[in-house]
Amino acid sequence: MLQQWLAGIFNMSIKYEIADDIMKRLFDITRVLGMEHVRLSGVYAIRSRGSGSRRTLARCHALSKIWQLALGIKAVYLIEVISEKFDKMSTEEQDKVLIHELMHIPLSFGGGFKHHDFVHDRNVEKIYRKYSELKGNNINSSVNQVKEEIQKHEQKKKGFGWF
C-alpha cells in the first residue's frame, strides 16, 4: 500500500496554463481600486492543475532582484490560481483571493512582497468592500478613500510598499 501511495505522489505533475480570464479580472480590480503601482505589463496570470496543496487557493510569485539583475529585466509578478480549489469558489470569494494576491505586491513593484502582517482577512475584506462599492456604483471619489487607507498603512510600515 505504501508503494502505491508513493507512486501516486511521484506521478503527480502540475500543469500550468496562461489564464487570460484571471488577467482580465486582475486588470479590472487594479483599475477599479486605483492600484496604479501594479504595472500590469509585468503581471501574469497562471492557472495550475494537479497541485497537491491542501489549503492554498492561489499564490503570488515574484522575480527577485538577483534574477532581475542577471536577466537584465524589470520585476515580474505571477499570480497563480490553483484550479481545483479556486475554480469551485463563488465569484465574490475569487475576487477576494485575487485582491489578497495583489495586496502582496509592494508600491515599489521591485520584486518584493508585502507580508501577512498586512495581507490578512480583515484588510482583504475592507478592500473588497471598497472594490464592490466602487464597481457597483462607479464612484471615483471612493478611490481616494482607498488611497488614504493605504497611505495610513505606509506611514506605519515605512519602507514597505502599498500592499
Biotite code that builds the C-alpha atoms (Angstrom):
import biotite.structure as struc

atoms = struc.array([
    struc.Atom([0.000, 0.000, 0.000], chain_id="A", res_id=1, res_name="MET", atom_name="CA", element="C"),
    struc.Atom([2.851, 2.406, 0.803], chain_id="A", res_id=2, res_name="LEU", atom_name="CA", element="C"),
    struc.Atom([4.352, 1.659, -2.603], chain_id="A", res_id=3, res_name="GLN", atom_name="CA", element="C"),
    struc.Atom([1.080, 2.634, -4.366], chain_id="A", res_id=4, res_name="GLN", atom_name="CA", element="C"),
    struc.Atom([0.852, 5.828, -2.331], chain_id="A", res_id=5, res_name="TRP", atom_name="CA", element="C"),
    struc.Atom([4.448, 6.798, -3.174], chain_id="A", res_id=6, res_name="LEU", atom_name="CA", element="C"),
    struc.Atom([3.886, 6.005, -6.853], chain_id="A", res_id=7, res_name="ALA", atom_name="CA", element="C"),
    struc.Atom([0.878, 8.331, -6.836], chain_id="A", res_id=8, res_name="GLY", atom_name="CA", element="C"),
    struc.Atom([2.923, 11.153, -5.334], chain_id="A", res_id=9, res_name="ILE", atom_name="CA", element="C"),
    struc.Atom([5.786, 10.863, -7.802], chain_id="A", res_id=10, res_name="PHE", atom_name="CA", element="C"),
    struc.Atom([3.473, 10.563, -10.825], chain_id="A", res_id=11, res_name="ASN", atom_name="CA", element="C"),
    struc.Atom([1.696, 13.789, -9.934], chain_id="A", res_id=12, res_name="MET", atom_name="CA", element="C"),
    struc.Atom([2.709, 16.597, -12.195], chain_id="A", res_id=13, res_name="SER", atom_name="CA", element="C"),
    struc.Atom([1.462, 20.122, -12.073], chain_id="A", res_id=14, res_name="ILE", atom_name="CA", element="C"),
    struc.Atom([0.228, 21.579, -15.355], chain_id="A", res_id=15, res_name="LYS", atom_name="CA", element="C"),
    struc.Atom([0.343, 25.329, -15.948], chain_id="A", res_id=16, res_name="TYR", atom_name="CA", element="C"),
    struc.Atom([-1.541, 27.445, -18.444], chain_id="A", res_id=17, res_name="GLU", atom_name="CA", element="C"),
    struc.Atom([-1.923, 31.150, -19.147], chain_id="A", res_id=18, res_name="ILE", atom_name="CA", element="C"),
    struc.Atom([-5.156, 32.375, -17.525], chain_id="A", res_id=19, res_name="ALA", atom_name="CA", element="C"),
    struc.Atom([-6.483, 35.226, -19.658], chain_id="A", res_id=20, res_name="ASP", atom_name="CA", element="C"),
    struc.Atom([-9.776, 35.218, -17.738], chain_id="A", res_id=21, res_name="ASP", atom_name="CA", element="C"),
    struc.Atom([-7.905, 35.835, -14.485], chain_id="A", res_id=22, res_name="ILE", atom_name="CA", element="C"),
    struc.Atom([-5.739, 38.511, -16.120], chain_id="A", res_id=23, res_name="MET", atom_name="CA", element="C"),
    struc.Atom([-8.885, 40.388, -17.185], chain_id="A", res_id=24, res_name="LYS", atom_name="CA", element="C"),
    struc.Atom([-10.164, 40.262, -13.615], chain_id="A", res_id=25, res_name="ARG", atom_name="CA", element="C"),
    struc.Atom([-6.824, 41.482, -12.250], chain_id="A", res_id=26, res_name="LEU", atom_name="CA", element="C"),
    struc.Atom([-6.962, 44.364, -14.720], chain_id="A", res_id=27, res_name="PHE", atom_name="CA", element="C"),
    struc.Atom([-10.486, 45.221, -13.556], chain_id="A", res_id=28, res_name="ASP", atom_name="CA", element="C"),
    struc.Atom([-9.607, 45.018, -9.857], chain_id="A", res_id=29, res_name="ILE", atom_name="CA", element="C"),
    struc.Atom([-6.491, 47.187, -10.189], chain_id="A", res_id=30, res_name="THR", atom_name="CA", element="C"),
    struc.Atom([-8.356, 49.745, -12.328], chain_id="A", res_id=31, res_name="ARG", atom_name="CA", element="C"),
    struc.Atom([-11.380, 50.000, -10.034], chain_id="A", res_id=32, res_name="VAL", atom_name="CA", element="C"),
    struc.Atom([-9.254, 50.217, -6.865], chain_id="A", res_id=33, res_name="LEU", atom_name="CA", element="C"),
    struc.Atom([-6.738, 52.630, -8.396], chain_id="A", res_id=34, res_name="GLY", atom_name="CA", element="C"),
    struc.Atom([-3.789, 50.316, -7.742], chain_id="A", res_id=35, res_name="MET", atom_name="CA", element="C"),
    struc.Atom([-1.583, 52.340, -10.060], chain_id="A", res_id=36, res_name="GLU", atom_name="CA", element="C"),
    struc.Atom([1.627, 50.848, -8.668], chain_id="A", res_id=37, res_name="HIS", atom_name="CA", element="C"),
    struc.Atom([0.735, 47.464, -10.170], chain_id="A", res_id=38, res_name="VAL", atom_name="CA", element="C"),
    struc.Atom([2.408, 47.599, -13.580], chain_id="A", res_id=39, res_name="ARG", atom_name="CA", element="C"),
    struc.Atom([0.150, 45.160, -15.408], chain_id="A", res_id=40, res_name="LEU", atom_name="CA", element="C"),
    struc.Atom([2.693, 44.707, -18.196], chain_id="A", res_id=41, res_name="SER", atom_name="CA", element="C"),
    struc.Atom([4.762, 42.961, -15.518], chain_id="A", res_id=42, res_name="GLY", atom_name="CA", element="C"),
    struc.Atom([1.959, 40.802, -14.095], chain_id="A", res_id=43, res_name="VAL", atom_name="CA", element="C"),
    struc.Atom([0.990, 37.399, -15.461], chain_id="A", res_id=44, res_name="TYR", atom_name="CA", element="C"),
    struc.Atom([-1.923, 35.174, -14.509], chain_id="A", res_id=45, res_name="ALA", atom_name="CA", element="C"),
    struc.Atom([-1.410, 31.415, -14.443], chain_id="A", res_id=46, res_name="ILE", atom_name="CA", element="C"),
    struc.Atom([-3.842, 28.592, -13.708], chain_id="A", res_id=47, res_name="ARG", atom_name="CA", element="C"),
    struc.Atom([-2.324, 25.403, -12.332], chain_id="A", res_id=48, res_name="SER", atom_name="CA", element="C"),
    struc.Atom([-3.828, 21.940, -12.186], chain_id="A", res_id=49, res_name="ARG", atom_name="CA", element="C"),
    struc.Atom([-2.576, 18.970, -10.217], chain_id="A", res_id=50, res_name="GLY", atom_name="CA", element="C"),
    struc.Atom([-1.224, 20.702, -7.115], chain_id="A", res_id=51, res_name="SER", atom_name="CA", element="C"),
    struc.Atom([-1.051, 18.570, -4.008], chain_id="A", res_id=52, res_name="GLY", atom_name="CA", element="C"),
    struc.Atom([-1.575, 21.661, -1.878], chain_id="A", res_id=53, res_name="SER", atom_name="CA", element="C"),
    struc.Atom([-4.349, 21.214, 0.652], chain_id="A", res_id=54, res_name="ARG", atom_name="CA", element="C"),
    struc.Atom([-5.117, 24.776, 1.748], chain_id="A", res_id=55, res_name="ARG", atom_name="CA", element="C"),
    struc.Atom([-3.596, 27.023, -0.905], chain_id="A", res_id=56, res_name="THR", atom_name="CA", element="C"),
    struc.Atom([-6.085, 28.747, -3.228], chain_id="A", res_id=57, res_name="LEU", atom_name="CA", element="C"),
    struc.Atom([-3.616, 30.958, -5.096], chain_id="A", res_id=58, res_name="ALA", atom_name="CA", element="C"),
    struc.Atom([-0.024, 32.160, -4.928], chain_id="A", res_id=59, res_name="ARG", atom_name="CA", element="C"),
    struc.Atom([1.868, 35.310, -5.820], chain_id="A", res_id=60, res_name="CYS", atom_name="CA", element="C"),
    struc.Atom([5.361, 34.695, -7.223], chain_id="A", res_id=61, res_name="HIS", atom_name="CA", element="C"),
    struc.Atom([7.959, 37.382, -7.874], chain_id="A", res_id=62, res_name="ALA", atom_name="CA", element="C"),
    struc.Atom([11.205, 37.567, -9.773], chain_id="A", res_id=63, res_name="LEU", atom_name="CA", element="C"),
    struc.Atom([13.767, 38.502, -7.144], chain_id="A", res_id=64, res_name="SER", atom_name="CA", element="C"),
    struc.Atom([16.298, 41.325, -7.531], chain_id="A", res_id=65, res_name="LYS", atom_name="CA", element="C"),
    struc.Atom([19.158, 38.933, -8.227], chain_id="A", res_id=66, res_name="ILE", atom_name="CA", element="C"),
    struc.Atom([17.265, 37.276, -11.108], chain_id="A", res_id=67, res_name="TRP", atom_name="CA", element="C"),
    struc.Atom([16.249, 40.698, -12.447], chain_id="A", res_id=68, res_name="GLN", atom_name="CA", element="C"),
    struc.Atom([19.894, 41.754, -12.446], chain_id="A", res_id=69, res_name="LEU", atom_name="CA", element="C"),
    struc.Atom([21.145, 38.516, -14.011], chain_id="A", res_id=70, res_name="ALA", atom_name="CA", element="C"),
    struc.Atom([18.483, 38.539, -16.741], chain_id="A", res_id=71, res_name="LEU", atom_name="CA", element="C"),
    struc.Atom([18.550, 42.297, -17.274], chain_id="A", res_id=72, res_name="GLY", atom_name="CA", element="C"),
    struc.Atom([14.803, 42.702, -16.859], chain_id="A", res_id=73, res_name="ILE", atom_name="CA", element="C"),
    struc.Atom([12.403, 44.553, -14.573], chain_id="A", res_id=74, res_name="LYS", atom_name="CA", element="C"),
    struc.Atom([10.337, 42.945, -11.829], chain_id="A", res_id=75, res_name="ALA", atom_name="CA", element="C"),
    struc.Atom([7.698, 40.420, -12.818], chain_id="A", res_id=76, res_name="VAL", atom_name="CA", element="C"),
    struc.Atom([4.897, 39.027, -10.685], chain_id="A", res_id=77, res_name="TYR", atom_name="CA", element="C"),
    struc.Atom([2.953, 35.844, -11.404], chain_id="A", res_id=78, res_name="LEU", atom_name="CA", element="C"),
    struc.Atom([-0.408, 35.264, -9.818], chain_id="A", res_id=79, res_name="ILE", atom_name="CA", element="C"),
    struc.Atom([-1.183, 31.568, -9.863], chain_id="A", res_id=80, res_name="GLU", atom_name="CA", element="C"),
    struc.Atom([-4.640, 30.231, -9.121], chain_id="A", res_id=81, res_name="VAL", atom_name="CA", element="C"),
    struc.Atom([-4.968, 26.592, -8.072], chain_id="A", res_id=82, res_name="ILE", atom_name="CA", element="C"),
    struc.Atom([-7.723, 25.392, -10.387], chain_id="A", res_id=83, res_name="SER", atom_name="CA", element="C"),
    struc.Atom([-9.037, 22.550, -8.223], chain_id="A", res_id=84, res_name="GLU", atom_name="CA", element="C"),
    struc.Atom([-9.922, 24.968, -5.437], chain_id="A", res_id=85, res_name="LYS", atom_name="CA", element="C"),
    struc.Atom([-10.179, 28.423, -6.998], chain_id="A", res_id=86, res_name="PHE", atom_name="CA", element="C"),
    struc.Atom([-12.486, 27.478, -9.876], chain_id="A", res_id=87, res_name="ASP", atom_name="CA", element="C"),
    struc.Atom([-15.086, 25.996, -7.491], chain_id="A", res_id=88, res_name="LYS", atom_name="CA", element="C"),
    struc.Atom([-15.378, 29.220, -5.473], chain_id="A", res_id=89, res_name="MET", atom_name="CA", element="C"),
    struc.Atom([-18.043, 31.892, -5.916], chain_id="A", res_id=90, res_name="SER", atom_name="CA", element="C"),
    struc.Atom([-17.078, 34.974, -7.932], chain_id="A", res_id=91, res_name="THR", atom_name="CA", element="C"),
    struc.Atom([-17.060, 37.035, -4.724], chain_id="A", res_id=92, res_name="GLU", atom_name="CA", element="C"),
    struc.Atom([-14.653, 34.654, -2.991], chain_id="A", res_id=93, res_name="GLU", atom_name="CA", element="C"),
    struc.Atom([-12.471, 34.508, -6.112], chain_id="A", res_id=94, res_name="GLN", atom_name="CA", element="C"),
    struc.Atom([-12.312, 38.311, -6.167], chain_id="A", res_id=95, res_name="ASP", atom_name="CA", element="C"),
    struc.Atom([-11.210, 38.303, -2.526], chain_id="A", res_id=96, res_name="LYS", atom_name="CA", element="C"),
    struc.Atom([-8.471, 35.793, -3.329], chain_id="A", res_id=97, res_name="VAL", atom_name="CA", element="C"),
    struc.Atom([-7.263, 37.897, -6.274], chain_id="A", res_id=98, res_name="LEU", atom_name="CA", element="C"),
    struc.Atom([-7.301, 41.032, -4.110], chain_id="A", res_id=99, res_name="ILE", atom_name="CA", element="C"),
    struc.Atom([-5.322, 39.134, -1.471], chain_id="A", res_id=100, res_name="HIS", atom_name="CA", element="C"),
    struc.Atom([-2.673, 38.174, -4.030], chain_id="A", res_id=101, res_name="GLU", atom_name="CA", element="C"),
    struc.Atom([-2.488, 41.716, -5.459], chain_id="A", res_id=102, res_name="LEU", atom_name="CA", element="C"),
    struc.Atom([-2.043, 43.062, -1.934], chain_id="A", res_id=103, res_name="MET", atom_name="CA", element="C"),
    struc.Atom([1.280, 41.188, -1.750], chain_id="A", res_id=104, res_name="HIS", atom_name="CA", element="C"),
    struc.Atom([2.737, 43.476, -4.450], chain_id="A", res_id=105, res_name="ILE", atom_name="CA", element="C"),
    struc.Atom([4.514, 46.462, -2.853], chain_id="A", res_id=106, res_name="PRO", atom_name="CA", element="C"),
    struc.Atom([4.366, 50.055, -4.078], chain_id="A", res_id=107, res_name="LEU", atom_name="CA", element="C"),
    struc.Atom([7.924, 49.751, -5.354], chain_id="A", res_id=108, res_name="SER", atom_name="CA", element="C"),
    struc.Atom([6.912, 46.918, -7.725], chain_id="A", res_id=109, res_name="PHE", atom_name="CA", element="C"),
    struc.Atom([10.501, 45.793, -7.341], chain_id="A", res_id=110, res_name="GLY", atom_name="CA", element="C"),
    struc.Atom([10.244, 42.042, -6.821], chain_id="A", res_id=111, res_name="GLY", atom_name="CA", element="C"),
    struc.Atom([9.473, 42.051, -3.095], chain_id="A", res_id=112, res_name="GLY", atom_name="CA", element="C"),
    struc.Atom([6.355, 41.108, -1.161], chain_id="A", res_id=113, res_name="PHE", atom_name="CA", element="C"),
    struc.Atom([4.024, 42.589, 1.409], chain_id="A", res_id=114, res_name="LYS", atom_name="CA", element="C"),
    struc.Atom([3.693, 40.035, 4.181], chain_id="A", res_id=115, res_name="HIS", atom_name="CA", element="C"),
    struc.Atom([0.719, 38.617, 6.044], chain_id="A", res_id=116, res_name="HIS", atom_name="CA", element="C"),
    struc.Atom([1.027, 41.207, 8.820], chain_id="A", res_id=117, res_name="ASP", atom_name="CA", element="C"),
    struc.Atom([-0.902, 43.427, 6.380], chain_id="A", res_id=118, res_name="PHE", atom_name="CA", element="C"),
    struc.Atom([-2.273, 40.946, 3.854], chain_id="A", res_id=119, res_name="VAL", atom_name="CA", element="C"),
    struc.Atom([-4.858, 39.218, 6.035], chain_id="A", res_id=120, res_name="HIS", atom_name="CA", element="C"),
    struc.Atom([-8.596, 38.580, 6.013], chain_id="A", res_id=121, res_name="ASP", atom_name="CA", element="C"),
    struc.Atom([-9.624, 41.787, 7.792], chain_id="A", res_id=122, res_name="ARG", atom_name="CA", element="C"),
    struc.Atom([-7.773, 44.024, 5.313], chain_id="A", res_id=123, res_name="ASN", atom_name="CA", element="C"),
    struc.Atom([-8.836, 41.923, 2.341], chain_id="A", res_id=124, res_name="VAL", atom_name="CA", element="C"),
    struc.Atom([-12.463, 42.339, 3.460], chain_id="A", res_id=125, res_name="GLU", atom_name="CA", element="C"),
    struc.Atom([-12.017, 46.121, 3.745], chain_id="A", res_id=126, res_name="LYS", atom_name="CA", element="C"),
    struc.Atom([-10.522, 46.387, 0.281], chain_id="A", res_id=127, res_name="ILE", atom_name="CA", element="C"),
    struc.Atom([-13.116, 44.006, -1.178], chain_id="A", res_id=128, res_name="TYR", atom_name="CA", element="C"),
    struc.Atom([-15.955, 46.129, 0.244], chain_id="A", res_id=129, res_name="ARG", atom_name="CA", element="C"),
    struc.Atom([-14.421, 49.209, -1.402], chain_id="A", res_id=130, res_name="LYS", atom_name="CA", element="C"),
    struc.Atom([-13.992, 47.297, -4.659], chain_id="A", res_id=131, res_name="TYR", atom_name="CA", element="C"),
    struc.Atom([-17.575, 46.088, -4.559], chain_id="A", res_id=132, res_name="SER", atom_name="CA", element="C"),
    struc.Atom([-18.862, 49.578, -3.752], chain_id="A", res_id=133, res_name="GLU", atom_name="CA", element="C"),
    struc.Atom([-16.796, 51.213, -6.493], chain_id="A", res_id=134, res_name="LEU", atom_name="CA", element="C"),
    struc.Atom([-17.662, 48.580, -9.050], chain_id="A", res_id=135, res_name="LYS", atom_name="CA", element="C"),
    struc.Atom([-21.353, 48.746, -8.213], chain_id="A", res_id=136, res_name="GLY", atom_name="CA", element="C"),
    struc.Atom([-21.659, 52.499, -8.009], chain_id="A", res_id=137, res_name="ASN", atom_name="CA", element="C"),
    struc.Atom([-18.770, 53.526, -10.265], chain_id="A", res_id=138, res_name="ASN", atom_name="CA", element="C"),
    struc.Atom([-17.852, 56.290, -7.805], chain_id="A", res_id=139, res_name="ILE", atom_name="CA", element="C"),
    struc.Atom([-14.336, 57.587, -8.366], chain_id="A", res_id=140, res_name="ASN", atom_name="CA", element="C"),
    struc.Atom([-14.298, 59.560, -5.121], chain_id="A", res_id=141, res_name="SER", atom_name="CA", element="C"),
    struc.Atom([-14.092, 56.311, -3.136], chain_id="A", res_id=142, res_name="SER", atom_name="CA", element="C"),
    struc.Atom([-10.737, 55.601, -4.800], chain_id="A", res_id=143, res_name="VAL", atom_name="CA", element="C"),
    struc.Atom([-9.345, 58.441, -2.699], chain_id="A", res_id=144, res_name="ASN", atom_name="CA", element="C"),
    struc.Atom([-10.594, 56.707, 0.458], chain_id="A", res_id=145, res_name="GLN", atom_name="CA", element="C"),
    struc.Atom([-8.747, 53.526, -0.527], chain_id="A", res_id=146, res_name="VAL", atom_name="CA", element="C"),
    struc.Atom([-5.587, 55.527, -1.238], chain_id="A", res_id=147, res_name="LYS", atom_name="CA", element="C"),
    struc.Atom([-5.886, 57.272, 2.145], chain_id="A", res_id=148, res_name="GLU", atom_name="CA", element="C"),
    struc.Atom([-6.188, 53.879, 3.822], chain_id="A", res_id=149, res_name="GLU", atom_name="CA", element="C"),
    struc.Atom([-3.042, 52.759, 2.045], chain_id="A", res_id=150, res_name="ILE", atom_name="CA", element="C"),
    struc.Atom([-1.131, 55.905, 2.991], chain_id="A", res_id=151, res_name="GLN", atom_name="CA", element="C"),
    struc.Atom([-2.050, 55.392, 6.653], chain_id="A", res_id=152, res_name="LYS", atom_name="CA", element="C"),
    struc.Atom([-0.610, 51.913, 6.465], chain_id="A", res_id=153, res_name="HIS", atom_name="CA", element="C"),
    struc.Atom([2.504, 53.160, 4.681], chain_id="A", res_id=154, res_name="GLU", atom_name="CA", element="C"),
    struc.Atom([3.170, 55.635, 7.465], chain_id="A", res_id=155, res_name="GLN", atom_name="CA", element="C"),
    struc.Atom([3.019, 52.779, 9.972], chain_id="A", res_id=156, res_name="LYS", atom_name="CA", element="C"),
    struc.Atom([5.202, 50.464, 7.905], chain_id="A", res_id=157, res_name="LYS", atom_name="CA", element="C"),
    struc.Atom([7.830, 52.759, 6.435], chain_id="A", res_id=158, res_name="LYS", atom_name="CA", element="C"),
    struc.Atom([9.989, 51.133, 3.843], chain_id="A", res_id=159, res_name="GLY", atom_name="CA", element="C"),
    struc.Atom([7.343, 48.721, 2.655], chain_id="A", res_id=160, res_name="PHE", atom_name="CA", element="C"),
    struc.Atom([5.112, 49.082, -0.377], chain_id="A", res_id=161, res_name="GLY", atom_name="CA", element="C"),
    struc.Atom([1.407, 49.539, -0.940], chain_id="A", res_id=162, res_name="TRP", atom_name="CA", element="C"),
    struc.Atom([0.062, 46.130, -0.084], chain_id="A", res_id=163, res_name="PHE", atom_name="CA", element="C"),
])
